[in-house]
Amino acid sequence: EISWSILPAQLIVWLIHNTVLLDELTWSSVPPQMLIGNPYYQYNGQEAFVIERKIPKSLPGVKKQKEFPKLLCILDTSGSVGPIDVEYLFAEVHKLYKHGVEVYVLEADTHPQLFWKYEGQKPYSGGGGTDFNEPFKWVNDVRNGRETSVMRGGNKATENVHITFDGVIYLTDGYASTPHVQPYCKLMWIITPGGDTNAVSQTKYRSIILQLPPYENR
């Protein structure tokens, strides 16, 4: 059934009272120019159909680009998180990446260590203790810019990182003190199978906690 919402209301009223076109009109009778200019319809010569598409934001003179959510994965690379745990956690990061999310990684132990955009790379550093507060301070600081060790194309450099995120996922074994610094965006904890959820469950702010199943059930 044809939806007449693409026609002006005055024209519909006139056609109903003065013609029988509405009883006989098909999509092939509709001028293609009416459909080409509509971002929600596509005309293939015979019928029009709705297209669900994201209309990207743009500025005059700037090419439109599709926007993806920016997600920061904070990876606990402290000494208590072993190589198997890191491999397991990065499998979760890779799934997010494959779903079209723009993924960034911040490696951290007691302090932020290394920041990079994830495109399939594995972790670069590790060791030390664990402090959740310092990485969360970094998340809040980089909205206005903060000097950070960055990995680009296999090379490390210190840059002024200025970025905002839509959400943060902290991948950890959970063995640390309860954090008191709250990130400005949504937060989710992913805890290793043998990890502890007590510290992260006692925060004074809301977050989601997910503990991964044992390795043998993966």
C-alpha positions as protocol buffer text, in pm:
chain_id: "A"
residue {
  index: 1
  type: GLU
  ca { x: 0 y: 0 z: 0 }
}
residue {
  index: 2
  type: ILE
  ca { x: 136 y: 337 z: -102 }
}
residue {
  index: 3
  type: SER
  ca { x: 209 y: 587 z: 173 }
}
residue {
  index: 4
  type: TRP
  ca { x: 92 y: 930 z: 65 }
}
residue {
  index: 5
  type: SER
  ca { x: 291 y: 1111 z: 330 }
}
residue {
  index: 6
  type: ILE
  ca { x: 549 y: 1204 z: 67 }
}
residue {
  index: 7
  type: LEU
  ca { x: 289 y: 1416 z: -118 }
}
residue {
  index: 8
  type: PRO
  ca { x: 183 y: 1766 z: -1 }
}
residue {
  index: 9
  type: ALA
  ca { x: -150 y: 1757 z: 188 }
}
residue {
  index: 10
  type: GLN
  ca { x: -308 y: 2017 z: -41 }
}
residue {
  index: 11
  type: LEU
  ca { x: -224 y: 1808 z: -347 }
}
residue {
  index: 12
  type: ILE
  ca { x: -375 y: 1495 z: -192 }
}
residue {
  index: 13
  type: VAL
  ca { x: -702 y: 1680 z: -116 }
}
residue {
  index: 14
  type: TRP
  ca { x: -718 y: 1822 z: -470 }
}
residue {
  index: 15
  type: LEU
  ca { x: -651 y: 1480 z: -629 }
}
residue {
  index: 16
  type: ILE
  ca { x: -921 y: 1313 z: -419 }
}
residue {
  index: 17
  type: HIS
  ca { x: -1187 y: 1569 z: -516 }
}
residue {
  index: 18
  type: ASN
  ca { x: -1097 y: 1623 z: -881 }
}
residue {
  index: 19
  type: THR
  ca { x: -942 y: 1302 z: -1017 }
}
residue {
  index: 20
  type: VAL
  ca { x: -930 y: 925 z: -981 }
}
residue {
  index: 21
  type: LEU
  ca { x: -550 y: 918 z: -986 }
}
residue {
  index: 22
  type: LEU
  ca { x: -524 y: 802 z: -626 }
}
residue {
  index: 23
  type: ASP
  ca { x: -711 y: 485 z: -719 }
}
residue {
  index: 24
  type: GLU
  ca { x: -475 y: 406 z: -1005 }
}
residue {
  index: 25
  type: LEU
  ca { x: -144 y: 569 z: -915 }
}
residue {
  index: 26
  type: THR
  ca { x: 160 y: 340 z: -882 }
}
residue {
  index: 27
  type: TRP
  ca { x: 519 y: 411 z: -781 }
}
residue {
  index: 28
  type: SER
  ca { x: 615 y: 422 z: -1150 }
}
residue {
  index: 29
  type: SER
  ca { x: 379 y: 718 z: -1184 }
}
residue {
  index: 30
  type: VAL
  ca { x: 554 y: 917 z: -912 }
}
residue {
  index: 31
  type: PRO
  ca { x: 823 y: 1153 z: -1051 }
}
residue {
  index: 32
  type: PRO
  ca { x: 1164 y: 1014 z: -944 }
}
residue {
  index: 33
  type: GLN
  ca { x: 1276 y: 1366 z: -851 }
}
residue {
  index: 34
  type: MET
  ca { x: 1036 y: 1352 z: -556 }
}
residue {
  index: 35
  type: LEU
  ca { x: 1211 y: 1047 z: -418 }
}
residue {
  index: 36
  type: ILE
  ca { x: 1575 y: 1116 z: -500 }
}
residue {
  index: 37
  type: GLY
  ca { x: 1587 y: 1417 z: -273 }
}
residue {
  index: 38
  type: ASN
  ca { x: 1442 y: 1229 z: 23 }
}
residue {
  index: 39
  type: PRO
  ca { x: 1719 y: 1081 z: 245 }
}
residue {
  index: 40
  type: TYR
  ca { x: 1485 y: 815 z: 386 }
}
residue {
  index: 41
  type: TYR
  ca { x: 1368 y: 665 z: 54 }
}
residue {
  index: 42
  type: GLN
  ca { x: 1539 y: 511 z: -243 }
}
residue {
  index: 43
  type: TYR
  ca { x: 1379 y: 477 z: -583 }
}
residue {
  index: 44
  type: ASN
  ca { x: 1473 y: 183 z: -806 }
}
residue {
  index: 45
  type: GLY
  ca { x: 1244 y: 267 z: -1099 }
}
residue {
  index: 46
  type: GLN
  ca { x: 950 y: 58 z: -982 }
}
residue {
  index: 47
  type: GLU
  ca { x: 897 y: 109 z: -613 }
}
residue {
  index: 48
  type: ALA
  ca { x: 1020 y: 317 z: -324 }
}
residue {
  index: 49
  type: PHE
  ca { x: 1136 y: 161 z: -2 }
}
residue {
  index: 50
  type: VAL
  ca { x: 1252 y: 296 z: 332 }
}
residue {
  index: 51
  type: ILE
  ca { x: 1626 y: 298 z: 402 }
}
residue {
  index: 52
  type: GLU
  ca { x: 1737 y: 291 z: 763 }
}
residue {
  index: 53
  type: ARG
  ca { x: 2057 y: 490 z: 762 }
}
residue {
  index: 54
  type: LYS
  ca { x: 2244 y: 708 z: 1005 }
}
residue {
  index: 55
  type: ILE
  ca { x: 2256 y: 1067 z: 885 }
}
residue {
  index: 56
  type: PRO
  ca { x: 2607 y: 1179 z: 986 }
}
residue {
  index: 57
  type: LYS
  ca { x: 2679 y: 1519 z: 1129 }
}
residue {
  index: 58
  type: SER
  ca { x: 2863 y: 1753 z: 899 }
}
residue {
  index: 59
  type: LEU
  ca { x: 2977 y: 2111 z: 864 }
}
residue {
  index: 60
  type: PRO
  ca { x: 2960 y: 2325 z: 548 }
}
residue {
  index: 61
  type: GLY
  ca { x: 3243 y: 2231 z: 316 }
}
residue {
  index: 62
  type: VAL
  ca { x: 3329 y: 1918 z: 514 }
}
residue {
  index: 63
  type: LYS
  ca { x: 3278 y: 1573 z: 370 }
}
residue {
  index: 64
  type: LYS
  ca { x: 3020 y: 1371 z: 561 }
}
residue {
  index: 65
  type: GLN
  ca { x: 3163 y: 1079 z: 753 }
}
residue {
  index: 66
  type: LYS
  ca { x: 2986 y: 809 z: 949 }
}
residue {
  index: 67
  type: GLU
  ca { x: 3031 y: 849 z: 1323 }
}
residue {
  index: 68
  type: PHE
  ca { x: 3103 y: 547 z: 1542 }
}
residue {
  index: 69
  type: PRO
  ca { x: 3094 y: 532 z: 1921 }
}
residue {
  index: 70
  type: LYS
  ca { x: 3433 y: 598 z: 2082 }
}
residue {
  index: 71
  type: LEU
  ca { x: 3505 y: 336 z: 2345 }
}
residue {
  index: 72
  type: LEU
  ca { x: 3806 y: 330 z: 2576 }
}
residue {
  index: 73
  type: CYS
  ca { x: 3925 y: -8 z: 2702 }
}
residue {
  index: 74
  type: ILE
  ca { x: 4151 y: 32 z: 3006 }
}
residue {
  index: 75
  type: LEU
  ca { x: 4364 y: -280 z: 3025 }
}
residue {
  index: 76
  type: ASP
  ca { x: 4505 y: -377 z: 3363 }
}
residue {
  index: 77
  type: THR
  ca { x: 4863 y: -479 z: 3285 }
}
residue {
  index: 78
  type: SER
  ca { x: 4970 y: -519 z: 3648 }
}
residue {
  index: 79
  type: GLY
  ca { x: 5176 y: -815 z: 3764 }
}
residue {
  index: 80
  type: SER
  ca { x: 4869 y: -1002 z: 3891 }
}
residue {
  index: 81
  type: VAL
  ca { x: 4719 y: -1018 z: 3540 }
}
residue {
  index: 82
  type: GLY
  ca { x: 4899 y: -1300 z: 3362 }
}
residue {
  index: 83
  type: PRO
  ca { x: 4955 y: -1352 z: 2988 }
}
residue {
  index: 84
  type: ILE
  ca { x: 4657 y: -1588 z: 2960 }
}
residue {
  index: 85
  type: ASP
  ca { x: 4433 y: -1329 z: 3128 }
}
residue {
  index: 86
  type: VAL
  ca { x: 4555 y: -1058 z: 2889 }
}
residue {
  index: 87
  type: GLU
  ca { x: 4488 y: -1280 z: 2589 }
}
residue {
  index: 88
  type: TYR
  ca { x: 4142 y: -1358 z: 2723 }
}
residue {
  index: 89
  type: LEU
  ca { x: 4061 y: -992 z: 2786 }
}
residue {
  index: 90
  type: PHE
  ca { x: 4184 y: -883 z: 2445 }
}
residue {
  index: 91
  type: ALA
  ca { x: 3952 y: -1135 z: 2283 }
}
residue {
  index: 92
  type: GLU
  ca { x: 3668 y: -923 z: 2428 }
}
residue {
  index: 93
  type: VAL
  ca { x: 3828 y: -603 z: 2296 }
}
residue {
  index: 94
  type: HIS
  ca { x: 3856 y: -756 z: 1949 }
}
residue {
  index: 95
  type: LYS
  ca { x: 3486 y: -847 z: 1947 }
}
residue {
  index: 96
  type: LEU
  ca { x: 3395 y: -485 z: 2010 }
}
residue {
  index: 97
  type: TYR
  ca { x: 3630 y: -375 z: 1733 }
}
residue {
  index: 98
  type: LYS
  ca { x: 3472 y: -620 z: 1489 }
}
residue {
  index: 99
  type: HIS
  ca { x: 3128 y: -475 z: 1565 }
}
residue {
  index: 100
  type: GLY
  ca { x: 3236 y: -140 z: 1422 }
}
residue {
  index: 101
  type: VAL
  ca { x: 3313 y: 40 z: 1747 }
}
residue {
  index: 102
  type: GLU
  ca { x: 3602 y: 288 z: 1742 }
}
residue {
  index: 103
  type: VAL
  ca { x: 3815 y: 127 z: 2013 }
}
residue {
  index: 104
  type: TYR
  ca { x: 4102 y: 288 z: 2202 }
}
residue {
  index: 105
  type: VAL
  ca { x: 4323 y: 117 z: 2460 }
}
residue {
  index: 106
  type: LEU
  ca { x: 4489 y: 259 z: 2768 }
}
residue {
  index: 107
  type: GLU
  ca { x: 4733 y: 22 z: 2937 }
}
residue {
  index: 108
  type: ALA
  ca { x: 4762 y: 95 z: 3306 }
}
residue {
  index: 109
  type: ASP
  ca { x: 4888 y: -45 z: 3636 }
}
residue {
  index: 110
  type: THR
  ca { x: 4932 y: 214 z: 3914 }
}
residue {
  index: 111
  type: HIS
  ca { x: 4942 y: 488 z: 3645 }
}
residue {
  index: 112
  type: PRO
  ca { x: 4846 y: 520 z: 3278 }
}
residue {
  index: 113
  type: GLN
  ca { x: 5129 y: 366 z: 3075 }
}
residue {
  index: 114
  type: LEU
  ca { x: 5046 y: 362 z: 2704 }
}
residue {
  index: 115
  type: PHE
  ca { x: 4757 y: 484 z: 2486 }
}
residue {
  index: 116
  type: TRP
  ca { x: 4676 y: 370 z: 2133 }
}
residue {
  index: 117
  type: LYS
  ca { x: 4395 y: 317 z: 1886 }
}
residue {
  index: 118
  type: TYR
  ca { x: 4310 y: -52 z: 1856 }
}
residue {
  index: 119
  type: GLU
  ca { x: 4333 y: -204 z: 1510 }
}
residue {
  index: 120
  type: GLY
  ca { x: 4419 y: -563 z: 1604 }
}
residue {
  index: 121
  type: GLN
  ca { x: 4742 y: -499 z: 1796 }
}
residue {
  index: 122
  type: LYS
  ca { x: 4835 y: -684 z: 2114 }
}
residue {
  index: 123
  type: PRO
  ca { x: 4952 y: -517 z: 2439 }
}
residue {
  index: 124
  type: TYR
  ca { x: 5296 y: -358 z: 2451 }
}
residue {
  index: 125
  type: SER
  ca { x: 5381 y: -316 z: 2823 }
}
residue {
  index: 126
  type: GLY
  ca { x: 5298 y: -450 z: 3168 }
}
residue {
  index: 127
  type: GLY
  ca { x: 5401 y: -507 z: 3529 }
}
residue {
  index: 128
  type: GLY
  ca { x: 5357 y: -316 z: 3853 }
}
residue {
  index: 129
  type: GLY
  ca { x: 5068 y: -282 z: 4094 }
}
residue {
  index: 130
  type: THR
  ca { x: 4710 y: -162 z: 4039 }
}
residue {
  index: 131
  type: ASP
  ca { x: 4538 y: 169 z: 4109 }
}
residue {
  index: 132
  type: PHE
  ca { x: 4203 y: 239 z: 3942 }
}
residue {
  index: 133
  type: ASN
  ca { x: 4199 y: 609 z: 4036 }
}
residue {
  index: 134
  type: GLU
  ca { x: 4490 y: 727 z: 3821 }
}
residue {
  index: 135
  type: PRO
  ca { x: 4350 y: 586 z: 3493 }
}
residue {
  index: 136
  type: PHE
  ca { x: 4011 y: 745 z: 3571 }
}
residue {
  index: 137
  type: LYS
  ca { x: 4184 y: 1080 z: 3635 }
}
residue {
  index: 138
  type: TRP
  ca { x: 4347 y: 1041 z: 3294 }
}
residue {
  index: 139
  type: VAL
  ca { x: 4006 y: 978 z: 3132 }
}
residue {
  index: 140
  type: ASN
  ca { x: 3869 y: 1298 z: 3282 }
}
residue {
  index: 141
  type: ASP
  ca { x: 4183 y: 1501 z: 3204 }
}
residue {
  index: 142
  type: VAL
  ca { x: 4213 y: 1418 z: 2833 }
}
residue {
  index: 143
  type: ARG
  ca { x: 3887 y: 1599 z: 2761 }
}
residue {
  index: 144
  type: ASN
  ca { x: 4100 y: 1912 z: 2787 }
}
residue {
  index: 145
  type: GLY
  ca { x: 4430 y: 1756 z: 2680 }
}
residue {
  index: 146
  type: ARG
  ca { x: 4703 y: 1569 z: 2869 }
}
residue {
  index: 147
  type: GLU
  ca { x: 5057 y: 1461 z: 2787 }
}
residue {
  index: 148
  type: THR
  ca { x: 5055 y: 1085 z: 2734 }
}
residue {
  index: 149
  type: SER
  ca { x: 5280 y: 811 z: 2604 }
}
residue {
  index: 150
  type: VAL
  ca { x: 5126 y: 705 z: 2274 }
}
residue {
  index: 151
  type: MET
  ca { x: 5192 y: 418 z: 2033 }
}
residue {
  index: 152
  type: ARG
  ca { x: 5156 y: 494 z: 1661 }
}
residue {
  index: 153
  type: GLY
  ca { x: 5268 y: 256 z: 1389 }
}
residue {
  index: 154
  type: GLY
  ca { x: 5492 y: 64 z: 1626 }
}
residue {
  index: 155
  type: ASN
  ca { x: 5667 y: 379 z: 1751 }
}
residue {
  index: 156
  type: LYS
  ca { x: 5627 y: 534 z: 2094 }
}
residue {
  index: 157
  type: ALA
  ca { x: 5603 y: 907 z: 2142 }
}
residue {
  index: 158
  type: THR
  ca { x: 5474 y: 1158 z: 2396 }
}
residue {
  index: 159
  type: GLU
  ca { x: 5178 y: 1358 z: 2270 }
}
residue {
  index: 160
  type: ASN
  ca { x: 4912 y: 1589 z: 2403 }
}
residue {
  index: 161
  type: VAL
  ca { x: 4606 y: 1361 z: 2384 }
}
residue {
  index: 162
  type: HIS
  ca { x: 4276 y: 1548 z: 2355 }
}
residue {
  index: 163
  type: ILE
  ca { x: 3975 y: 1317 z: 2319 }
}
residue {
  index: 164
  type: THR
  ca { x: 3633 y: 1237 z: 2466 }
}
residue {
  index: 165
  type: PHE
  ca { x: 3480 y: 890 z: 2496 }
}
residue {
  index: 166
  type: ASP
  ca { x: 3125 y: 757 z: 2491 }
}
residue {
  index: 167
  type: GLY
  ca { x: 3208 y: 486 z: 2741 }
}
residue {
  index: 168
  type: VAL
  ca { x: 3485 y: 312 z: 2934 }
}
residue {
  index: 169
  type: ILE
  ca { x: 3542 y: -61 z: 2987 }
}
residue {
  index: 170
  type: TYR
  ca { x: 3797 y: -152 z: 3253 }
}
residue {
  index: 171
  type: LEU
  ca { x: 3941 y: -501 z: 3195 }
}
residue {
  index: 172
  type: THR
  ca { x: 4103 y: -623 z: 3516 }
}
residue {
  index: 173
  type: ASP
  ca { x: 4130 y: -897 z: 3776 }
}
residue {
  index: 174
  type: GLY
  ca { x: 3980 y: -655 z: 4028 }
}
residue {
  index: 175
  type: TYR
  ca { x: 4253 y: -684 z: 4289 }
}
residue {
  index: 176
  type: ALA
  ca { x: 4294 y: -324 z: 4406 }
}
residue {
  index: 177
  type: SER
  ca { x: 4138 y: -70 z: 4640 }
}
residue {
  index: 178
  type: THR
  ca { x: 3791 y: 60 z: 4569 }
}
residue {
  index: 179
  type: PRO
  ca { x: 3826 y: 364 z: 4339 }
}
residue {
  index: 180
  type: HIS
  ca { x: 3689 y: 701 z: 4445 }
}
residue {
  index: 181
  type: VAL
  ca { x: 3748 y: 888 z: 4117 }
}
residue {
  index: 182
  type: GLN
  ca { x: 3445 y: 872 z: 3888 }
}
residue {
  index: 183
  type: PRO
  ca { x: 3484 y: 887 z: 3509 }
}
residue {
  index: 184
  type: TYR
  ca { x: 3248 y: 1129 z: 3337 }
}
residue {
  index: 185
  type: CYS
  ca { x: 3111 y: 865 z: 3097 }
}
residue {
  index: 186
  type: LYS
  ca { x: 2945 y: 526 z: 3140 }
}
residue {
  index: 187
  type: LEU
  ca { x: 3162 y: 259 z: 3299 }
}
residue {
  index: 188
  type: MET
  ca { x: 3169 y: -119 z: 3274 }
}
residue {
  index: 189
  type: TRP
  ca { x: 3403 y: -357 z: 3455 }
}
residue {
  index: 190
  type: ILE
  ca { x: 3507 y: -685 z: 3293 }
}
residue {
  index: 191
  type: ILE
  ca { x: 3666 y: -911 z: 3554 }
}
residue {
  index: 192
  type: THR
  ca { x: 3884 y: -1213 z: 3478 }
}
residue {
  index: 193
  type: PRO
  ca { x: 3742 y: -1558 z: 3568 }
}
residue {
  index: 194
  type: GLY
  ca { x: 3958 y: -1584 z: 3879 }
}
residue {
  index: 195
  type: GLY
  ca { x: 3929 y: -1217 z: 3971 }
}
residue {
  index: 196
  type: ASP
  ca { x: 3763 y: -1039 z: 4261 }
}
residue {
  index: 197
  type: THR
  ca { x: 3456 y: -812 z: 4227 }
}
residue {
  index: 198
  type: ASN
  ca { x: 3447 y: -684 z: 4588 }
}
residue {
  index: 199
  type: ALA
  ca { x: 3646 y: -362 z: 4535 }
}
residue {
  index: 200
  type: VAL
  ca { x: 3469 y: -251 z: 4216 }
}
residue {
  index: 201
  type: SER
  ca { x: 3124 y: -333 z: 4356 }
}
residue {
  index: 202
  type: GLN
  ca { x: 3173 y: -88 z: 4645 }
}
residue {
  index: 203
  type: THR
  ca { x: 3209 y: 231 z: 4439 }
}
residue {
  index: 204
  type: LYS
  ca { x: 2978 y: 519 z: 4528 }
}
residue {
  index: 205
  type: TYR
  ca { x: 2877 y: 561 z: 4165 }
}
residue {
  index: 206
  type: ARG
  ca { x: 2692 y: 333 z: 3928 }
}
residue {
  index: 207
  type: SER
  ca { x: 2871 y: 92 z: 3697 }
}
residue {
  index: 208
  type: ILE
  ca { x: 2813 y: -245 z: 3533 }
}
residue {
  index: 209
  type: ILE
  ca { x: 3018 y: -544 z: 3650 }
}
residue {
  index: 210
  type: LEU
  ca { x: 3064 y: -851 z: 3433 }
}
residue {
  index: 211
  type: GLN
  ca { x: 3279 y: -1146 z: 3538 }
}
residue {
  index: 212
  type: LEU
  ca { x: 3394 y: -1368 z: 3253 }
}
residue {
  index: 213
  type: PRO
  ca { x: 3331 y: -1743 z: 3269 }
}
residue {
  index: 214
  type: PRO
  ca { x: 3617 y: -1990 z: 3331 }
}
residue {
  index: 215
  type: TYR
  ca { x: 3860 y: -2038 z: 3045 }
}
residue {
  index: 216
  type: GLU
  ca { x: 3743 y: -2395 z: 2980 }
}
residue {
  index: 217
  type: ASN
  ca { x: 3387 y: -2264 z: 2920 }
}
residue {
  index: 218
  type: ARG
  ca { x: 3493 y: -1999 z: 2673 }
}
